[in-house]
Structure formats: structure tokens, C-alpha cells
Amino acid sequence: SNVVGLVGFGGSLSGLVAFYTTLDAAQEIAGSMLGMPAADVTGEMPDAIGEVTNMIAGSFRLNLAERGETLAISILWVTVGSDFYTKYASDVRRVLCPFRMDDKELCVELILTRN
């Protein structure tokens, strides 16, 4: 299974901040945030991943605001499952930053287009 957190934004730039990870890593992240073992995490996981995604998007928004860009952030959504993929328009700029958390993989992606 996979977990994807997405926050859209619009203004002088439009796009998405995406946080991708596996279900195991998402449960470990949620457990760490809540101070509980990953195996005990159940319904809290999407909220925890949403919070991580919001923190990343907020940091990105603040950084761009310091450069004069004006952005509004959308509500976030978290998708959990195994039979889906994400696809974006071909005329966007994308930056994918992979990370490792022990033996688990995480990715943060920024998708941008100028309005």
C-alpha cells in the first residue's frame, strides 16, 4: 500500500506539494508523532501524514512569500491504497526529493507552473 498527502496552492504560481510514502513508513511516522508504537497506529495515520504534508507546504509557502510570491494553500487530502497513481500535466516543473528513513523510502515532490 502507498500513502500520498497532497496540498495544492495558487496565486502567482500554481501547483502541488506532494508527500509520498509506504503504509509501513506512514504508520511509523504517525507513531513517532503520537508517541506510540507503529503497530498500534490505526485511524490516526492519515491525519498524521496530512499534518506532515501541511508542514512541508507551509514551509514552502513561507519561503516563496519571502521572495515576493503570493500563494493561497488549498485544503489537503491524503490517499491510502495500492491501485492508483498520480499524473500531472506535462507543462509543469517538477522536483522530486527522495529520502530514507532507516530502510523505508519517502519522497517530497513539488509541482509548479507560473500563472
Order of alpha helices (4+ residues) and beta strands (2+ residues): beta-beta-alpha-alpha-beta-beta-beta
